[in-house]
Amino acid sequence: MSIERHDISGHLSKVVEHNGTVYVAGTTAEDKSVGMKQQTEQVLAKIDGLLAKSGTNKSKLLSATVYISDMAQKAAMNEAWLAWIDRKNPPTRACVAAELGSRTTLVEIVVTAAK
């Protein structure tokens, strides 16, 4: 069983595939000047692209971990999440408050999907 790594940046791979499972690294927004909902939308769009490059999509998500900088903004993140998620095939999910990589990073999402 081979391991395939995609978008290697020196300290991590954005995606790792193994045995029919796709692991997507923590993903953050490009434009960190916008609010929680908009950052979440950007992150989810990036995840769509990463999943597609591996031959899968959000309907095959197995799990997600959402890290947010402020639980008071969880509703804004959930608004974007609920608009994006495949409601017939929701993954398991945890949402955790965390200090993220920068003051302007409001959300980071890690997902695992079946191929």
C-alpha positions as CSV (number, residue, x, y, z in Angstrom):
1,M,0.0,0.0,0.0
2,S,1.6,3.2,-1.1
3,I,1.4,6.6,0.5
4,E,1.0,9.6,-1.8
5,R,1.8,13.1,-0.7
6,H,0.6,16.3,-2.4
7,D,1.6,19.9,-2.2
8,I,4.6,19.3,0.0
9,S,5.9,22.6,1.5
10,G,9.0,21.4,3.4
11,H,7.3,21.1,6.8
12,L,4.1,19.4,5.8
13,S,2.1,17.9,3.0
14,K,-1.3,19.6,2.3
15,V,-2.8,16.2,1.5
16,V,-1.7,12.6,2.2
17,E,-3.5,9.6,0.6
18,H,-3.2,6.1,2.0
19,N,-5.3,3.0,1.6
20,G,-8.3,4.9,0.2
21,T,-8.3,7.6,2.7
22,V,-7.4,11.3,2.1
23,Y,-6.0,13.4,4.9
24,V,-6.1,17.2,4.5
25,A,-3.9,19.3,6.6
26,G,-5.1,22.3,8.6
27,T,-6.3,24.8,6.1
28,T,-6.7,28.6,6.6
29,A,-8.1,31.5,4.6
30,E,-6.0,33.5,2.2
31,D,-7.6,36.8,3.1
32,K,-7.4,37.2,6.8
33,S,-8.8,40.7,6.8
34,V,-12.4,39.4,6.6
35,G,-14.6,38.0,9.3
36,M,-15.2,34.5,10.6
37,K,-18.0,33.5,8.0
38,Q,-15.9,34.7,5.1
39,Q,-12.7,33.1,6.3
40,T,-14.6,29.8,6.8
41,E,-16.1,30.1,3.2
42,Q,-12.5,30.6,1.9
43,V,-11.2,27.6,3.8
44,L,-14.1,25.3,2.7
45,A,-13.5,26.3,-1.0
46,K,-9.8,25.4,-0.6
47,I,-10.8,22.1,0.9
48,D,-13.1,21.4,-2.0
49,G,-10.1,22.0,-4.3
50,L,-7.8,19.8,-2.3
51,L,-10.3,17.0,-2.2
52,A,-11.0,17.2,-5.9
53,K,-7.2,16.9,-6.7
54,S,-7.3,13.6,-4.8
55,G,-10.4,12.3,-6.6
56,T,-12.9,12.8,-3.8
57,N,-15.3,15.4,-2.5
58,K,-17.2,16.6,0.6
59,S,-19.9,13.9,0.3
60,K,-17.2,11.4,1.3
61,L,-15.9,13.3,4.4
62,L,-15.3,11.1,7.4
63,S,-14.3,13.6,10.0
64,A,-13.5,17.3,10.5
65,T,-11.9,19.3,13.2
66,V,-12.6,23.0,13.2
67,Y,-10.3,25.3,15.2
68,I,-11.7,28.7,15.9
69,S,-10.0,31.7,17.6
70,D,-13.2,32.7,19.5
71,M,-16.2,30.6,20.5
72,A,-18.3,33.7,20.5
73,Q,-18.0,33.5,16.7
74,K,-19.0,29.9,16.3
75,A,-22.4,30.8,14.9
76,A,-20.8,32.7,12.0
77,M,-18.5,29.7,11.3
78,N,-21.5,27.3,11.5
79,E,-23.5,29.5,9.0
80,A,-20.8,28.9,6.4
81,W,-20.3,25.3,7.4
82,L,-24.0,24.5,7.1
83,A,-24.3,26.2,3.7
84,W,-21.3,24.1,2.4
85,I,-21.7,20.6,4.0
86,D,-23.4,17.8,2.2
87,R,-26.4,17.4,4.6
88,K,-27.1,13.8,3.4
89,N,-23.5,12.8,4.3
90,P,-22.2,14.8,7.2
91,P,-18.9,13.9,8.8
92,T,-18.1,13.6,12.4
93,R,-17.0,17.0,13.6
94,A,-15.4,18.7,16.6
95,C,-15.1,22.5,17.1
96,V,-12.3,23.6,19.4
97,A,-11.3,27.1,20.5
98,A,-7.6,27.6,20.0
99,E,-4.9,30.1,19.6
100,L,-4.1,29.9,15.9
101,G,-1.1,30.9,13.9
102,S,-1.7,34.6,13.8
103,R,-4.0,37.1,15.4
104,T,-5.9,37.5,12.2
105,T,-6.4,33.8,11.6
106,L,-9.9,33.1,12.8
107,V,-10.5,29.5,11.6
108,E,-8.5,26.5,10.6
109,I,-10.1,23.2,9.4
110,V,-8.7,19.7,9.2
111,V,-10.6,17.0,7.3
112,T,-10.3,13.3,6.5
113,A,-12.3,11.8,3.5
114,A,-12.7,8.4,1.8
115,K,-11.7,8.2,-1.8
